[in-house]
Amino acid sequence: MGELGITIAKQPFDHLVYHFVLTYSNWETGSICFSESFESLSDGLQAALWELGGVPHSHQTDRLTAAVQKSLHPDEFTQRYQALLNHYGLTGRKTQAASPNENGDVEQRNHRFKRAVQQALLLRGNPDFSTRDEYKLFLKKLFIQLNSGRRNRFLEEQKVLRPLPHQHLESCKRLSVSVGQGSTIRVNHNVYSVESRLIGETIQVQLFAEHLDLFYAQKCVDTLPRLRGEKRHLINYRHMIDQLERKPRAFENYRYREEMFPGSYFRLAYDELKERHTPQKAAKEYLEILRMAAMDSETAVTAALYSLCGRQPITADAVKEILQAHQSPASATEVSIAKVDLAMYDLLLLNGEVSYAS
């Protein structure tokens, strides 16, 4: 969908749409996804079937690697895709290699759907949406509009659909991974940082289409966004600060050093420190500042660095002083309590006006 120029809150929204089409009526639906992973395929297919309200006899796909084995493999489909088909009682079908014409119906609907999206965006006036949910609603309304003229044939197809199973099949891949000495794990050819206390431990990873859930000692210790593609990394400086402070000399050549600058003012601070100190001293001073951001408030440290830039030398002590000045406790508000006059109770007894409060 990249060529349509869709943005979310003015930011480019690089995405795909899983597209599901019934070949007789051309009833269609779809869902946003970000890769051709099995998890995206599973989520998209299951969402389509439950929206459809029944199960067709077969499901045909092109030679998607998440579903179809290589030509010399003894099995036709991957184990996970076959399990998905079995869960819904679907017969799997695939196109032949380099034969997109065998999927001609859905290929044509892909083309017409993208044209419909483009026209709907022109009528809307712009391709920018404030949130992803707003964009999802836009697509849902478009599918309803496209399906409105297919009712008669769709009703014919509905009659031969089989019932849905009792529940969805969980669309995640379960992995056991070891946390390396760099406080990182490798999942599907990508690197993620985790808390340093987990170094040397084995954790359980549940890999979903858009996120990872990390489990240790049967407790979910973190949820991370899933990286798209391969050979990429997601590094959180809060996970790394402990080990970096123990070896400040290694900071200058640290593999993920760029991820240790959570904002432009942090980078400016490090560059200024390097101008005034040796690399080791500059790294030590900077890591103290980064520690404050990790433990207290990244926003407050950014504001402190902003106030120091160009006015006075940046040091960890100067940042700490500014933070402490803004964290001083407010003076306690004096509360005045009126003195109780017990004589009024004597007056009530004398007048015989005794009352009780519950």
N, C-alpha and C positions, 0 to 999 in steps of 0.2 A: 504493500500500500504506500510505499515511500514516495512514488512519483506524484501522488495526489497532494503532497504538501500539507498534510494535516498536522496541526500543532496543539499542544495542551498548555494553557497558560503562557502562550507565546513561545514555547519551547518545542523544537522538532520532536515529533512522536514517531520514532522508527518502529514499525510493527508489521505483522502479518494478520491475515484473517483466515481462520480455519473455515472452509466453505463446504457445506453439506447440501447435496441436491438429490431429490428423488427423480429418477429418470423418466417416469411416465407423466407425472403432473408438472414436473419442474418446481415443485414446492422446495423452498430453500431457506436455510438459516445459517448462522455463522457466529463465531466468537473470536475475540482478539487474542492473539498469541504472539510470541516473540522469536520462536525458532521452530524447526521441524523435528523437535525432540519427541520421544515417545510420550512423555508427560503431556505435551501440548496436544498430540494426536488423541490421547485417551480422554483428556478433559473436553476437547472439542467434540469428539464423537459422542461421548456420554451426554453432554449438554444438549446436543441435537436430538438424540433419541428420547430424552425425557421431555423435551419441548414437543416433539412429534407425538409422544404419548403411546408409542408402540415400537415394535422391532420388525424391520423388514427381514427377508429371508437371507439376503447376502449383503456384503459390504465390499465395494471395489475401491482400491487405491492405486496410485501409480507406484513405482518402485522406490518408495520412501525407505531409506535405510533403517528407520525406526520400526518398520513393519515387515519388510521383505528381506530375506536372506540373500547373500550373493549367489550367483548362478550355480556355482559348484558345490554349494552347501547342501547336505542331504535333506534338511528341513526347508519347507517352502517359506514359512514365516518365522519371525523371531519368537522366542519363548513367551515374552511378555505380551506381544500382540496376539498370539494364539490364545493366551489365557483370557485376554479381553474379549476376543470373539466367542470363546467358550462360555464366558459369564453371561453373554447376551444371546447365546444360541445362534450366532451369525455364521454363515459360510463365507470364508475369505476368498476374495478374487483379486488378481493383480494384472496389470497390463504387461505386455512384453517389453523387453528392453528397446529403448529408442522408438517407442510407438505411442506417442501422446494421442494419436487419433482414436485409440481404443478407449480413451477416457473423454471422447469428444463432447459428450453432453455437458459434463461439468466444466470442461475447458471453455466451452462457449458461454456457460453461465458465469464463469470467472470474469470473462471479458465484459459481458453485459452488466454484471454487478458493479464492476469498477466504473463503468460509464454512468450507471445510475447514481453511484456515490458522488461522482464528479458533478453531475447535473444538480443533485440535491444540495451540494455545497454552494453552487452558483446561485441557486434560489435562496439559500440561507444568507448569502452575502459575504461570508468569509469562512475559511477552513479552521479557525481557532475555536477551541472549546475550553471552558474554564476548568473543567475537571475531566478525568477519564470516564467517570460515571455519566456525565452529560454526553460524551461521545458514544458510549455504549447505548444510551437511550436513543440517540440519533440513528444508529445502525438498526436497532430493534424496530423503530417506527418504519424505517425504509424496507426492511424485510416484510413487515405486515402489508405495506403498500404493494410490494412486488407480488406477494402471494394472493392478493385480493382477487385477481382475475383467474385463479387456478382452482377455485373451490370445487367445481363438479368433478374434475379428474382426481383431485385430492381425496374426495369422499370415497371414490372407487378404491383408491389405494388403501385408505384407512380400514376398509373391510377385511383386508388380507393381512394386516399387521398382527404380529403375535404380541402377547402381553409382556410388559417390562418385568425384570427381576425385582426382588423385594428392595434392593438397595444398590447404590452406586458401587463400583469397584474403585478402591483407593488408587489414585494415580500418582504414586511416588515410588522412587527407587531407594532401597535400604542398603546402606553401606557401613562397614566398620573401617575407620581410618585412624591412623596414629598421628598424634600431634608432634611435629618435629621440634628440634631445638630452637628454631627460629620462631616458634609459637604460630606455626602455620599448618594448614592441612591442604591436601590436593584432592579435588573432587572433579571428575570428568574433565581432566586436563586443565583445570583452573586452580588458582591458589587463593585461599581465604585465611585471614588471621583470626585467631581465637584468643581467649584469655590466657595469660602466661601461666596461671596456676595449673593449666591442663598439659603443659609440656611433658612429653614422655608417656602420656596416658592414651588409651584407645577410646574413642568416642563413637557414638552411633549417629549416622547422618540419614535424614529422610529428605530425598531430593524431589521437590515438586517442580511444576512448570515454571514458577516465578520466584520461588524461595527455597531455602534450606532450613530445616529444623535440626538443631544439634542437641543430642542427648548425652548426658553423663550421669552414671549412677541412677538411671531410670528417671532423671529429671531433665526437662528442656532447659538448657543453659543459655541458648541464644537462637535467634532467627535472623538469617542473612538473606539479602536479595540474591537471586541466582544470576551469575554472570552469563552473558550471551557470547557464543563463540568459544574459542579455545585459546590457550596460552595467555590468559589475562589474569589479573589479580585484584583482590579487594582487601585492602589493608587498613585497619583502624589503629591510629596512633595510640589510643588508650590501651590496646592490647600489648603494645611494644615498649611502652615507656620504662617499665621495670628493667628489662634486660639492656636497653640502650643506656640507661643511667649507670649500669654496672660496667659498661665498656664504651665510654664516650669517645675514645680514640678511634673506634671503628665507624663512627657516625658519618664522617666525611665521605667514605666509600660504601656506605650502606646501600644495599640493593634497592630498597624501597624508601630511600630518603625523601623523594618528592612527596610521598604520602604523609610525611611527618610535618608538612606545612598546611594546616587546616584552613589557612587564609593568606591573602597577600601580605598582611602586616606581620605575620609570623615569618614569612620569607624575607621581608625587609629587615626584621630584627636580627635574623641569623646573618644576613649579609653585612649588617653594620657591626655585629660582634666579631666577625672574621676580619674586618678592617682594623680593629683595635687589639685583637688578641691572637694568640697562636690557634691553629685549628682545634687542638684538644681543649684549650680553655674556652674557646668560643662555643664548642659543642656542649661542654659541661654547663656553661651559663644558659645556653638556649634550652637544653633539656630540662633545666629547673623551671624555666618559663612554661615549657610544654607540660610539665608535671602539674603546674597550677591549673592549666586549661583542662587537663584530664580529671583532676580531683575536685576542682571548684566549679568554674564556669568558663567555657570557651568564649562566650560572648563578653564577659567581664574582662578577660585577659585581652581580647581583641581591642576593646575600648581603651584599656590601659596602654597598649602599644601605640594606638592611634594618638593618644595624648602626649606620648613621649617622643614620637618620631619628629625629628627636626627641631626639637626644643631642648632636649637634654639626652645624654648618653643612655642607651637602653641597657639595663641590668636586671637581673632577677630580683634584687633587693628593691629597685625602683618600682617594678611591677607589683611586688608584694605590698609595698607601702601604699600604693594607690588602691589595691584591692581591700586592704584593711581599713582604709579611710572611708570607703563606701560601704563597708560591712559593719561599722560601729553601731551598737544597739541603740534604738531610739529610747528617749527618756520615758520612764514609766508615767502613765497618766494618773494624776491624783484623783482618787474617788472619795467624794464626801458623803458620809452617811449621817443622816439626821439622828440626833439623840432621841431615844424613845421615852415618852413621858408616861410612867407607870400609873400616875394619879388618875388617868382617864378610866382605868379599869375599876378603881374604887368608886368613881362616880356611877358607873354602870351598875355595880352591885347595890349601891344605895337606892338607885331608881328602879331596881328590879328588872333591868333590861340586860339580862345575860343572854349572849348569843354564842353559838359554837361554829367554828369553821372546820370544814373537812379538807 
